[in-house]
Structure formats: structure tokens, C-alpha cells
Amino acid sequence: MDDASFIHSMREEVGEKTLPIEIGYVRDVWIFSPVGRIDLDASTDLDATLEEGILQGMHRIVIDFSEVTYISSSGLRVIIKTAKALKKVQGTFAIACLLGVVREVFVVSGFLQILACYDTVDAAVQAVG
């Protein structure tokens, strides 16, 4: 199955979403790029999309936060859940492009001490791949 049909079938599985999430592929690494606010409702969308991706074999994942303007505690829980799920399947995971308020939330929560974080998507892809 080619990448385009794979992504299409994954979106059909996840269904309607309130959080737009661009999904791309570079080498062996899948890049998830949510857009907007990751609040309670949107975190459910992000969780479902990432969970489905892992189930379908995406075990090298980068989340690009360059277009995220806010993240709640429920969004942070999704990030930790994803990191744990990937660890169970010997996958790799990184986050990239934390900006402004979103970066502050990751700093205050202590997540930057336990997660691999990179300034650019390219650096994250290189580290994960």
C-alpha cells in the first residue's frame, strides 16, 4: 500500500476531528503536525490519531508543534501516553518546534527533562530515524 492510501485509510478509521492534523512521512519517520489548540476535545483527536498510527505500524514518530498555540494537561497526557506506547514496541519518539506558551507548558511540567525535544523537525527526524 502506498503512503497516500495508508494515510487516507488511517483518517477513515479515526473519523471526524476537531483538531486538524497533517501527517507526513520522511524516510522511516512519521511526522504528525497538529494545528491550533490542543484542549480537552482536541486531545482526544490527537490521541486517536496517534494510537491508530501506532497500531498500523508507525513506530518512529515526531510531533511537530510549530502550529500549536495551546496545550492543556489532557494534551500533555496524550504525549506521555504516546511515548510509553512507542517504548513498548521498541519505537522512537520526539517532539519538535515548541514555541511560546506551548514551550512554557512543557518547561513548567518538566516534560522537557523526560522527552526528546528538538528545535526543528529535521533534527527530530534525524534523531528518531
The first five atom37 places (N, CA, C, CB, O) and aatype in JSON, in Angstrom:
{
  "aatype": [12, 3, 3, 0, 15, 13, 9, 8, 15, 12, 1, 6, 6, 19, 7, 6, 11, 16, 10, 14, 9, 6, 9, 7, 18, 19, 1, 3, 19, 17, 9, 13, 15, 14, 19, 7, 1, 9, 3, 10, 3, 0, 15, 16, 3, 10, 3, 0, 16, 10, 6, 6, 7, 9, 10, 5, 7, 12, 8, 1, 9, 19, 9, 3, 13, 15, 6, 19, 16, 18, 9, 15, 15, 15, 7, 10, 1, 19, 9, 9, 11, 16, 0, 11, 0, 10, 11, 11, 19, 5, 7, 16, 13, 0, 9, 0, 4, 10, 10, 7, 19, 19, 1, 6, 19, 13, 19, 19, 15, 7, 13, 10, 5, 9, 10, 0, 4, 18, 3, 16, 19, 3, 0, 0, 19, 5, 0, 19, 7],
  "atom_mask": [
    [1, 1, 1, 1, 1],
    [1, 1, 1, 1, 1],
    [1, 1, 1, 1, 1],
    [1, 1, 1, 1, 1],
    [1, 1, 1, 1, 1],
    [1, 1, 1, 1, 1],
    [1, 1, 1, 1, 1],
    [1, 1, 1, 1, 1],
    [1, 1, 1, 1, 1],
    [1, 1, 1, 1, 1],
    [1, 1, 1, 1, 1],
    [1, 1, 1, 1, 1],
    [1, 1, 1, 1, 1],
    [1, 1, 1, 1, 1],
    [1, 1, 1, 0, 1],
    [1, 1, 1, 1, 1],
    [1, 1, 1, 1, 1],
    [1, 1, 1, 1, 1],
    [1, 1, 1, 1, 1],
    [1, 1, 1, 1, 1],
    [1, 1, 1, 1, 1],
    [1, 1, 1, 1, 1],
    [1, 1, 1, 1, 1],
    [1, 1, 1, 0, 1],
    [1, 1, 1, 1, 1],
    [1, 1, 1, 1, 1],
    [1, 1, 1, 1, 1],
    [1, 1, 1, 1, 1],
    [1, 1, 1, 1, 1],
    [1, 1, 1, 1, 1],
    [1, 1, 1, 1, 1],
    [1, 1, 1, 1, 1],
    [1, 1, 1, 1, 1],
    [1, 1, 1, 1, 1],
    [1, 1, 1, 1, 1],
    [1, 1, 1, 0, 1],
    [1, 1, 1, 1, 1],
    [1, 1, 1, 1, 1],
    [1, 1, 1, 1, 1],
    [1, 1, 1, 1, 1],
    [1, 1, 1, 1, 1],
    [1, 1, 1, 1, 1],
    [1, 1, 1, 1, 1],
    [1, 1, 1, 1, 1],
    [1, 1, 1, 1, 1],
    [1, 1, 1, 1, 1],
    [1, 1, 1, 1, 1],
    [1, 1, 1, 1, 1],
    [1, 1, 1, 1, 1],
    [1, 1, 1, 1, 1],
    [1, 1, 1, 1, 1],
    [1, 1, 1, 1, 1],
    [1, 1, 1, 0, 1],
    [1, 1, 1, 1, 1],
    [1, 1, 1, 1, 1],
    [1, 1, 1, 1, 1],
    [1, 1, 1, 0, 1],
    [1, 1, 1, 1, 1],
    [1, 1, 1, 1, 1],
    [1, 1, 1, 1, 1],
    [1, 1, 1, 1, 1],
    [1, 1, 1, 1, 1],
    [1, 1, 1, 1, 1],
    [1, 1, 1, 1, 1],
    [1, 1, 1, 1, 1],
    [1, 1, 1, 1, 1],
    [1, 1, 1, 1, 1],
    [1, 1, 1, 1, 1],
    [1, 1, 1, 1, 1],
    [1, 1, 1, 1, 1],
    [1, 1, 1, 1, 1],
    [1, 1, 1, 1, 1],
    [1, 1, 1, 1, 1],
    [1, 1, 1, 1, 1],
    [1, 1, 1, 0, 1],
    [1, 1, 1, 1, 1],
    [1, 1, 1, 1, 1],
    [1, 1, 1, 1, 1],
    [1, 1, 1, 1, 1],
    [1, 1, 1, 1, 1],
    [1, 1, 1, 1, 1],
    [1, 1, 1, 1, 1],
    [1, 1, 1, 1, 1],
    [1, 1, 1, 1, 1],
    [1, 1, 1, 1, 1],
    [1, 1, 1, 1, 1],
    [1, 1, 1, 1, 1],
    [1, 1, 1, 1, 1],
    [1, 1, 1, 1, 1],
    [1, 1, 1, 1, 1],
    [1, 1, 1, 0, 1],
    [1, 1, 1, 1, 1],
    [1, 1, 1, 1, 1],
    [1, 1, 1, 1, 1],
    [1, 1, 1, 1, 1],
    [1, 1, 1, 1, 1],
    [1, 1, 1, 1, 1],
    [1, 1, 1, 1, 1],
    [1, 1, 1, 1, 1],
    [1, 1, 1, 0, 1],
    [1, 1, 1, 1, 1],
    [1, 1, 1, 1, 1],
    [1, 1, 1, 1, 1],
    [1, 1, 1, 1, 1],
    [1, 1, 1, 1, 1],
    [1, 1, 1, 1, 1],
    [1, 1, 1, 1, 1],
    [1, 1, 1, 1, 1],
    [1, 1, 1, 1, 1],
    [1, 1, 1, 0, 1],
    [1, 1, 1, 1, 1],
    [1, 1, 1, 1, 1],
    [1, 1, 1, 1, 1],
    [1, 1, 1, 1, 1],
    [1, 1, 1, 1, 1],
    [1, 1, 1, 1, 1],
    [1, 1, 1, 1, 1],
    [1, 1, 1, 1, 1],
    [1, 1, 1, 1, 1],
    [1, 1, 1, 1, 1],
    [1, 1, 1, 1, 1],
    [1, 1, 1, 1, 1],
    [1, 1, 1, 1, 1],
    [1, 1, 1, 1, 1],
    [1, 1, 1, 1, 1],
    [1, 1, 1, 1, 1],
    [1, 1, 1, 1, 1],
    [1, 1, 1, 1, 1],
    [1, 1, 1, 0, 1]
  ],
  "atom_positions": [
    [[0.86, -1.17, 0.0], [0.0, 0.0, 0.0], [0.91, 1.24, 0.0], [-0.98, 0.0, 1.23], [1.85, 1.3, 0.79]],
    [[0.65, 2.21, -0.87], [1.47, 3.41, -0.9], [1.12, 4.34, 0.26], [1.3, 4.14, -2.25], [0.09, 4.17, 0.91]],
    [[1.99, 5.33, 0.51], [1.81, 6.22, 1.65], [0.47, 6.96, 1.59], [2.94, 7.22, 1.7], [-0.19, 7.1, 2.62]],
    [[0.07, 7.44, 0.43], [-1.17, 8.22, 0.31], [-2.39, 7.39, 0.73], [-1.36, 8.72, -1.14], [-3.24, 7.89, 1.46]],
    [[-2.48, 6.16, 0.28], [-3.63, 5.33, 0.64], [-3.57, 4.94, 2.12], [-3.69, 4.07, -0.24], [-4.6, 4.8, 2.77]],
    [[-2.36, 4.77, 2.64], [-2.2, 4.43, 4.05], [-2.73, 5.56, 4.93], [-0.72, 4.14, 4.38], [-3.49, 5.32, 5.87]],
    [[-2.34, 6.78, 4.62], [-2.79, 7.93, 5.39], [-4.29, 8.09, 5.25], [-2.07, 9.21, 4.94], [-4.98, 8.37, 6.23]],
    [[-4.81, 7.91, 4.04], [-6.25, 8.04, 3.81], [-7.01, 7.02, 4.66], [-6.59, 7.85, 2.31], [-8.0, 7.37, 5.31]],
    [[-6.58, 5.77, 4.67], [-7.29, 4.74, 5.43], [-7.22, 5.03, 6.92], [-6.7, 3.35, 5.13], [-8.16, 4.74, 7.66]],
    [[-6.11, 5.6, 7.38], [-6.0, 5.92, 8.79], [-6.99, 7.02, 9.15], [-4.56, 6.36, 9.13], [-7.62, 6.95, 10.21]],
    [[-7.16, 8.01, 8.31], [-8.11, 9.08, 8.59], [-9.53, 8.55, 8.61], [-7.97, 10.19, 7.56], [-10.36, 9.04, 9.38]],
    [[-9.83, 7.57, 7.77], [-11.17, 6.97, 7.8], [-11.41, 6.28, 9.13], [-11.34, 5.98, 6.64], [-12.52, 6.35, 9.66]],
    [[-10.42, 5.61, 9.66], [-10.54, 4.91, 10.94], [-10.8, 5.89, 12.08], [-9.27, 4.1, 11.22], [-11.64, 5.63, 12.94]],
    [[-10.09, 7.01, 12.08], [-10.18, 7.97, 13.17], [-11.5, 8.72, 13.12], [-9.01, 8.94, 13.12], [-12.07, 9.02, 14.17]],
    [[-12.0, 9.04, 11.94], [-13.29, 9.72, 11.79], [-13.2, 11.22, 11.91], [0.0, 0.0, 0.0], [-12.12, 11.8, 11.75]],
    [[-14.33, 11.86, 12.18], [-14.39, 13.32, 12.27], [-13.51, 13.83, 13.4], [-15.83, 13.78, 12.48], [-13.44, 13.24, 14.47]],
    [[-12.82, 14.94, 13.13], [-11.92, 15.5, 14.12], [-12.17, 16.99, 14.29], [-10.47, 15.25, 13.72], [-12.63, 17.66, 13.37]],
    [[-11.87, 17.49, 15.48], [-11.92, 18.93, 15.71], [-10.53, 19.53, 15.61], [-12.53, 19.24, 17.07], [-10.39, 20.75, 15.52]],
    [[-9.49, 18.69, 15.62], [-8.12, 19.16, 15.53], [-7.53, 18.72, 14.19], [-7.27, 18.61, 16.7], [-7.34, 17.53, 13.95]],
    [[-7.24, 19.69, 13.32], [-6.56, 19.31, 12.07], [-5.17, 18.76, 12.38], [-6.47, 20.52, 11.09], [-4.42, 19.35, 13.16]],
    [[-4.83, 17.63, 11.77], [-3.51, 17.03, 11.97], [-2.97, 16.64, 10.61], [-3.58, 15.79, 12.93], [-3.51, 15.75, 9.95]],
    [[-1.9, 17.31, 10.19], [-1.21, 16.94, 8.96], [-0.32, 15.75, 9.29], [-0.38, 18.15, 8.37], [0.31, 15.7, 10.35]],
    [[-0.26, 14.79, 8.38], [0.58, 13.62, 8.59], [1.5, 13.47, 7.4], [-0.28, 12.33, 8.8], [1.05, 13.42, 6.25]],
    [[2.78, 13.39, 7.68], [3.77, 13.24, 6.62], [4.74, 12.12, 6.94], [0.0, 0.0, 0.0], [4.73, 11.56, 8.04]],
    [[5.57, 11.8, 5.96], [6.48, 10.68, 6.08], [7.83, 11.08, 5.49], [5.91, 9.42, 5.36], [7.9, 11.5, 4.34]],
    [[8.9, 10.96, 6.27], [10.25, 11.23, 5.79], [11.11, 10.04, 6.19], [10.83, 12.58, 6.36], [11.24, 9.72, 7.37]],
    [[11.7, 9.39, 5.19], [12.46, 8.15, 5.42], [11.57, 7.16, 6.17], [13.77, 8.44, 6.22], [10.52, 6.77, 5.67]],
    [[11.97, 6.75, 7.33], [11.18, 5.8, 8.13], [10.45, 6.48, 9.29], [12.08, 4.69, 8.68], [10.04, 5.82, 10.23]],
    [[10.3, 7.79, 9.23], [9.74, 8.55, 10.35], [8.42, 9.21, 9.93], [10.75, 9.62, 10.84], [8.34, 9.85, 8.88]],
    [[7.41, 9.04, 10.76], [6.11, 9.67, 10.54], [6.06, 10.97, 11.33], [4.94, 8.73, 10.96], [6.43, 11.0, 12.5]],
    [[5.61, 12.03, 10.68], [5.54, 13.35, 11.3], [4.07, 13.74, 11.43], [6.34, 14.41, 10.49], [3.35, 13.84, 10.44]],
    [[3.64, 13.96, 12.65], [2.28, 14.41, 12.95], [2.36, 15.89, 13.29], [1.64, 13.57, 14.13], [3.1, 16.29, 14.19]],
    [[1.6, 16.71, 12.57], [1.63, 18.16, 12.77], [0.24, 18.68, 13.09], [2.19, 18.87, 11.52], [-0.5, 19.06, 12.19]],
    [[-0.11, 18.71, 14.37], [-1.41, 19.28, 14.74], [-1.41, 20.79, 14.53], [-1.75, 18.94, 16.21], [-0.37, 21.44, 14.58]],
    [[-2.61, 21.34, 14.29], [-2.75, 22.77, 14.04], [-3.8, 23.35, 14.98], [-3.12, 23.04, 12.55], [-4.95, 22.91, 14.98]],
    [[-3.4, 24.35, 15.77], [-4.36, 25.03, 16.64], [-4.16, 24.72, 18.11], [0.0, 0.0, 0.0], [-3.04, 24.53, 18.58]],
    [[-5.27, 24.67, 18.81], [-5.27, 24.46, 20.25], [-5.5, 22.97, 20.57], [-6.36, 25.32, 20.93], [-6.41, 22.34, 20.04]],
    [[-4.66, 22.44, 21.45], [-4.86, 21.07, 21.91], [-5.48, 21.15, 23.3], [-3.49, 20.25, 21.92], [-4.79, 21.1, 24.32]],
    [[-6.81, 21.26, 23.31], [-7.57, 21.31, 24.56], [-8.17, 19.92, 24.8], [-8.69, 22.4, 24.51], [-7.74, 18.95, 24.19]],
    [[-9.15, 19.82, 25.68], [-9.73, 18.52, 26.02], [-10.27, 17.79, 24.79], [-10.84, 18.7, 27.04], [-9.93, 16.63, 24.57]],
    [[-11.11, 18.46, 23.99], [-11.68, 17.81, 22.8], [-10.61, 17.46, 21.77], [-12.73, 18.7, 22.16], [-10.58, 16.36, 21.24]],
    [[-9.73, 18.42, 21.51], [-8.69, 18.2, 20.5], [-7.69, 17.13, 20.94], [-7.95, 19.51, 20.21], [-7.15, 16.42, 20.1]],
    [[-7.45, 17.01, 22.23], [-6.51, 15.98, 22.7], [-7.06, 14.59, 22.43], [-6.24, 16.15, 24.2], [-6.29, 13.65, 22.2]],
    [[-8.37, 14.44, 22.44], [-8.99, 13.16, 22.09], [-8.7, 12.82, 20.63], [-10.52, 13.21, 22.34], [-8.41, 11.67, 20.3]],
    [[-8.79, 13.84, 19.76], [-8.46, 13.64, 18.34], [-6.99, 13.25, 18.16], [-8.76, 14.91, 17.55], [-6.68, 12.31, 17.43]],
    [[-6.11, 13.97, 18.84], [-4.69, 13.67, 18.73], [-4.4, 12.27, 19.23], [-3.86, 14.7, 19.5], [-3.64, 11.52, 18.61]],
    [[-4.99, 11.91, 20.36], [-4.8, 10.58, 20.93], [-5.26, 9.49, 19.96], [-5.55, 10.46, 22.26], [-4.54, 8.52, 19.73]],
    [[-6.45, 9.65, 19.4], [-6.98, 8.65, 18.48], [-6.11, 8.51, 17.24], [-8.42, 9.01, 18.07], [-5.87, 7.41, 16.76]],
    [[-5.63, 9.63, 16.72], [-4.81, 9.61, 15.52], [-3.47, 8.94, 15.79], [-4.58, 11.03, 14.99], [-3.03, 8.1, 15.0]],
    [[-2.82, 9.3, 16.89], [-1.53, 8.69, 17.23], [-1.68, 7.2, 17.56], [-0.9, 9.43, 18.41], [-0.88, 6.38, 17.13]],
    [[-2.72, 6.88, 18.31], [-2.97, 5.48, 18.66], [-3.18, 4.63, 17.4], [-4.2, 5.37, 19.6], [-2.63, 3.54, 17.29]],
    [[-3.98, 5.13, 16.48], [-4.22, 4.4, 15.23], [-2.93, 4.26, 14.43], [-5.3, 5.11, 14.39], [-2.67, 3.21, 13.84]],
    [[-2.14, 5.31, 14.4], [-0.86, 5.24, 13.7], [0.05, 4.16, 14.27], [0.0, 0.0, 0.0], [0.65, 3.39, 13.52]],
    [[0.15, 4.11, 15.57], [0.99, 3.1, 16.22], [0.45, 1.7, 15.92], [1.05, 3.34, 17.75], [1.22, 0.78, 15.64]],
    [[-0.87, 1.53, 15.99], [-1.47, 0.23, 15.68], [-1.18, -0.2, 14.25], [-2.98, 0.29, 15.91], [-1.05, -1.39, 13.97]],
    [[-1.08, 0.78, 13.34], [-0.81, 0.46, 11.94], [0.68, 0.35, 11.63], [-1.44, 1.51, 11.05], [1.05, 0.19, 10.46]],
    [[1.53, 0.44, 12.64], [2.95, 0.19, 12.43], [3.84, 1.42, 12.39], [0.0, 0.0, 0.0], [5.01, 1.3, 12.03]],
    [[3.33, 2.57, 12.72], [4.17, 3.77, 12.77], [4.9, 3.78, 14.11], [3.31, 5.08, 12.59], [4.35, 4.19, 15.13]],
    [[6.14, 3.33, 14.1], [6.87, 3.19, 15.35], [8.01, 4.19, 15.49], [7.41, 1.81, 15.47], [8.75, 4.15, 16.47]],
    [[8.15, 5.08, 14.52], [9.1, 6.19, 14.61], [8.29, 7.45, 14.35], [10.32, 6.04, 13.57], [7.89, 7.72, 13.22]],
    [[8.05, 8.22, 15.4], [7.12, 9.35, 15.31], [7.76, 10.63, 15.84], [5.83, 9.04, 16.08], [8.44, 10.64, 16.87]],
    [[7.51, 11.71, 15.1], [7.85, 13.06, 15.54], [6.54, 13.85, 15.56], [8.92, 13.74, 14.59], [5.75, 13.77, 14.62]],
    [[6.33, 14.6, 16.63], [5.19, 15.52, 16.66], [5.74, 16.93, 16.49], [4.35, 15.38, 17.99], [6.54, 17.4, 17.3]],
    [[5.3, 17.59, 15.44], [5.71, 18.95, 15.11], [4.71, 19.93, 15.72], [5.81, 19.15, 13.56], [3.54, 19.96, 15.32]],
    [[5.16, 20.71, 16.69], [4.29, 21.65, 17.41], [4.35, 23.07, 16.85], [4.67, 21.67, 18.87], [3.87, 23.99, 17.49]],
    [[4.92, 23.26, 15.67], [5.11, 24.61, 15.15], [3.81, 25.37, 14.93], [5.87, 24.54, 13.85], [3.81, 26.6, 14.93]],
    [[2.7, 24.66, 14.74], [1.41, 25.32, 14.5], [0.44, 25.17, 15.69], [0.76, 24.76, 13.26], [-0.75, 25.46, 15.56]],
    [[0.96, 24.74, 16.83], [0.13, 24.57, 18.02], [0.25, 25.83, 18.87], [0.55, 23.3, 18.85], [1.36, 26.28, 19.18]],
    [[-0.89, 26.4, 19.25], [-0.9, 27.65, 20.01], [-1.2, 27.45, 21.5], [-1.92, 28.58, 19.43], [-1.01, 28.38, 22.29]],
    [[-1.65, 26.26, 21.88], [-2.02, 25.99, 23.27], [-2.05, 24.48, 23.47], [-3.4, 26.63, 23.63], [-2.43, 23.74, 22.57]],
    [[-1.65, 24.04, 24.66], [-1.8, 22.62, 25.01], [-2.23, 22.53, 26.47], [-0.45, 21.83, 24.77], [-1.64, 23.16, 27.35]],
    [[-3.26, 21.74, 26.71], [-3.78, 21.56, 28.07], [-3.13, 20.34, 28.71], [-5.32, 21.41, 28.05], [-2.34, 19.63, 28.08]],
    [[-3.48, 20.1, 29.97], [-2.95, 18.92, 30.66], [-3.41, 17.63, 29.98], [-3.39, 18.92, 32.13], [-2.69, 16.64, 29.99]],
    [[-4.6, 17.64, 29.38], [-5.06, 16.44, 28.66], [-4.2, 16.2, 27.42], [-6.55, 16.58, 28.26], [-3.97, 15.06, 27.04]],
    [[-3.74, 17.27, 26.8], [-2.81, 17.13, 25.66], [-1.47, 16.57, 26.1], [0.0, 0.0, 0.0], [-0.88, 15.74, 25.41]],
    [[-1.0, 17.03, 27.25], [0.26, 16.5, 27.79], [0.14, 15.01, 28.1], [0.68, 17.27, 29.06], [1.08, 14.25, 27.87]],
    [[-1.01, 14.6, 28.61], [-1.22, 13.17, 28.89], [-1.12, 12.35, 27.61], [-2.6, 12.95, 29.56], [-0.59, 11.24, 27.63]],
    [[-1.63, 12.88, 26.51], [-1.54, 12.17, 25.22], [-0.08, 12.01, 24.81], [-2.32, 12.94, 24.11], [0.31, 10.96, 24.31]],
    [[0.73, 13.03, 25.03], [2.14, 12.96, 24.66], [2.85, 11.87, 25.47], [2.83, 14.34, 24.89], [3.62, 11.08, 24.92]],
    [[2.6, 11.83, 26.77], [3.23, 10.8, 27.61], [2.71, 9.41, 27.23], [2.95, 11.08, 29.11], [3.48, 8.46, 27.15]],
    [[1.41, 9.29, 26.99], [0.82, 8.02, 26.59], [1.47, 7.51, 25.3], [-0.7, 8.16, 26.4], [1.76, 6.32, 25.17]],
    [[1.68, 8.41, 24.36], [2.3, 8.04, 23.08], [3.74, 7.58, 23.29], [2.27, 9.23, 22.1], [4.16, 6.57, 22.72]],
    [[4.48, 8.31, 24.1], [5.87, 7.93, 24.39], [5.94, 6.54, 25.02], [6.54, 8.96, 25.32], [6.8, 5.73, 24.66]],
    [[5.03, 6.26, 25.96], [5.0, 4.94, 26.6], [4.61, 3.84, 25.63], [4.03, 4.95, 27.78], [5.19, 2.76, 25.63]],
    [[3.62, 4.12, 24.79], [3.17, 3.12, 23.8], [4.29, 2.78, 22.83], [1.94, 3.63, 23.02], [4.48, 1.62, 22.47]],
    [[5.04, 3.78, 22.41], [6.14, 3.54, 21.48], [7.28, 2.79, 22.16], [6.65, 4.86, 20.9], [7.95, 1.97, 21.53]],
    [[7.51, 3.07, 23.42], [8.56, 2.36, 24.16], [8.24, 0.87, 24.23], [8.72, 2.95, 25.59], [9.13, 0.03, 24.13]],
    [[6.96, 0.54, 24.4], [6.54, -0.87, 24.49], [6.82, -1.64, 23.2], [5.07, -0.95, 24.82], [7.05, -2.85, 23.24]],
    [[6.8, -0.95, 22.07], [7.03, -1.63, 20.78], [8.42, -1.32, 20.23], [5.95, -1.21, 19.75], [8.66, -1.45, 19.03]],
    [[9.34, -0.9, 21.12], [10.7, -0.53, 20.75], [10.73, 0.57, 19.68], [11.46, -1.75, 20.27], [11.61, 0.58, 18.82]],
    [[9.76, 1.47, 19.74], [9.71, 2.59, 18.82], [10.5, 3.77, 19.36], [0.0, 0.0, 0.0], [11.04, 3.73, 20.47]],
    [[10.55, 4.82, 18.56], [11.23, 6.04, 18.97], [10.29, 7.23, 18.77], [12.55, 6.25, 18.18], [9.4, 7.2, 17.92]],
    [[10.5, 8.27, 19.57], [9.57, 9.38, 19.62], [10.31, 10.65, 19.96], [8.45, 9.11, 20.64], [11.22, 10.65, 20.78]],
    [[9.9, 11.75, 19.33], [10.45, 13.06, 19.67], [9.41, 14.13, 19.38], [11.77, 13.34, 18.88], [8.47, 13.92, 18.62]],
    [[9.61, 15.27, 20.01], [8.77, 16.43, 19.73], [9.68, 17.52, 19.14], [8.02, 16.93, 21.03], [10.88, 17.55, 19.39]],
    [[9.06, 18.4, 18.36], [9.84, 19.43, 17.7], [9.07, 20.75, 17.65], [10.23, 18.99, 16.28], [7.85, 20.78, 17.69]],
    [[9.83, 21.81, 17.57], [9.31, 23.15, 17.3], [8.36, 23.68, 18.36], [8.61, 23.15, 15.99], [7.31, 24.24, 18.04]],
    [[8.71, 23.52, 19.62], [7.9, 24.1, 20.69], [8.11, 25.61, 20.72], [8.26, 23.47, 22.07], [9.25, 26.08, 20.75]],
    [[7.02, 26.35, 20.7], [7.1, 27.81, 20.66], [6.23, 28.44, 21.74], [6.67, 28.31, 19.28], [5.22, 27.86, 22.16]],
    [[6.62, 29.62, 22.2], [5.8, 30.45, 23.08], [5.23, 29.75, 24.3], [0.0, 0.0, 0.0], [5.94, 29.09, 25.05]],
    [[3.91, 29.91, 24.45], [3.19, 29.38, 25.6], [3.29, 27.85, 25.66], [1.71, 29.8, 25.55], [3.4, 27.27, 26.74]],
    [[3.27, 27.2, 24.51], [3.35, 25.74, 24.47], [4.7, 25.29, 25.04], [3.18, 25.22, 23.01], [4.76, 24.34, 25.82]],
    [[5.76, 25.97, 24.66], [7.08, 25.64, 25.2], [7.09, 25.83, 26.72], [8.19, 26.5, 24.54], [7.63, 25.0, 27.45]],
    [[6.51, 26.92, 27.19], [6.47, 27.18, 28.63], [5.74, 26.08, 29.39], [5.79, 28.52, 28.91], [6.18, 25.68, 30.47]],
    [[4.65, 25.57, 28.83], [3.9, 24.48, 29.46], [4.79, 23.24, 29.57], [2.61, 24.16, 28.66], [4.79, 22.57, 30.6]],
    [[5.55, 22.94, 28.52], [6.44, 21.79, 28.56], [7.57, 22.0, 29.57], [7.03, 21.52, 27.16], [7.99, 21.05, 30.24]],
    [[8.07, 23.21, 29.7], [9.13, 23.51, 30.67], [8.6, 23.37, 32.09], [9.7, 24.92, 30.44], [9.2, 22.68, 32.91]],
    [[7.48, 24.05, 32.39], [6.91, 24.04, 33.74], [6.5, 22.63, 34.16], [5.7, 24.98, 33.81], [6.67, 22.26, 35.33]],
    [[5.98, 21.85, 33.23], [5.53, 20.49, 33.55], [6.7, 19.53, 33.76], [4.62, 19.97, 32.45], [6.51, 18.43, 34.29]],
    [[7.9, 19.93, 33.34], [9.06, 19.04, 33.46], [9.19, 18.06, 32.3], [0.0, 0.0, 0.0], [10.08, 17.21, 32.31]],
    [[8.33, 18.17, 31.32], [8.35, 17.23, 30.2], [9.63, 17.32, 29.37], [7.15, 17.47, 29.31], [10.05, 16.33, 28.77]],
    [[10.25, 18.5, 29.33], [11.47, 18.63, 28.54], [12.63, 17.87, 29.16], [11.84, 20.1, 28.39], [13.65, 17.64, 28.5]],
    [[12.49, 17.48, 30.42], [13.52, 16.69, 31.07], [13.38, 15.2, 30.77], [13.48, 16.91, 32.58], [14.33, 14.44, 30.94]],
    [[12.19, 14.78, 30.31], [11.97, 13.35, 30.08], [11.69, 13.0, 28.62], [10.83, 12.87, 30.92], [11.67, 11.82, 28.27]],
    [[11.48, 14.0, 27.77], [11.2, 13.75, 26.36], [12.28, 14.36, 25.48], [9.82, 14.31, 25.98], [12.87, 15.39, 25.81]],
    [[12.54, 13.7, 24.36], [13.48, 14.26, 23.39], [12.78, 15.39, 22.65], [13.98, 13.16, 22.39], [11.72, 15.2, 22.05]],
    [[13.38, 16.58, 22.7], [12.79, 17.76, 22.08], [13.84, 18.44, 21.21], [12.23, 18.74, 23.15], [14.99, 18.62, 21.63]],
    [[13.44, 18.83, 20.0], [14.36, 19.44, 19.05], [13.78, 20.74, 18.51], [14.67, 18.48, 17.89], [12.56, 20.91, 18.45]],
    [[14.66, 21.65, 18.14], [14.22, 22.95, 17.62], [13.61, 22.86, 16.23], [15.4, 23.9, 17.6], [12.78, 23.69, 15.86]],
    [[14.02, 21.86, 15.45], [13.5, 21.71, 14.09], [12.99, 20.29, 13.86], [14.58, 22.07, 13.04], [13.42, 19.35, 14.52]],
    [[12.09, 20.17, 12.91], [11.58, 18.85, 12.53], [12.71, 18.01, 11.94], [10.41, 18.97, 11.51], [12.81, 16.82, 12.22]],
    [[13.57, 18.63, 11.12], [14.68, 17.9, 10.52], [15.58, 17.26, 11.57], [15.49, 18.82, 9.63], [15.99, 16.11, 11.43]],
    [[15.9, 18.02, 12.63], [16.74, 17.48, 13.7], [16.03, 16.34, 14.42], [17.1, 18.58, 14.7], [16.67, 15.34, 14.76]],
    [[14.74, 16.47, 14.65], [13.97, 15.41, 15.31], [13.91, 14.16, 14.44], [12.54, 15.89, 15.63], [14.07, 13.05, 14.95]],
    [[13.68, 14.34, 13.14], [13.64, 13.19, 12.22], [14.97, 12.47, 12.21], [13.27, 13.65, 10.79], [15.01, 11.24, 12.25]],
    [[16.05, 13.22, 12.17], [17.38, 12.61, 12.17], [17.6, 11.81, 13.46], [18.47, 13.69, 12.01], [18.15, 10.72, 13.42]],
    [[17.18, 12.36, 14.6], [17.38, 11.67, 15.88], [16.51, 10.42, 16.0], [17.08, 12.62, 17.03], [16.96, 9.4, 16.53]],
    [[15.27, 10.49, 15.51], [14.34, 9.37, 15.63], [14.66, 8.28, 14.61], [12.9, 9.85, 15.45], [14.53, 7.09, 14.89]],
    [[15.07, 8.7, 13.42], [15.32, 7.74, 12.33], [16.6, 7.03, 12.53], [0.0, 0.0, 0.0], [16.97, 6.19, 11.71]]
  ]
}
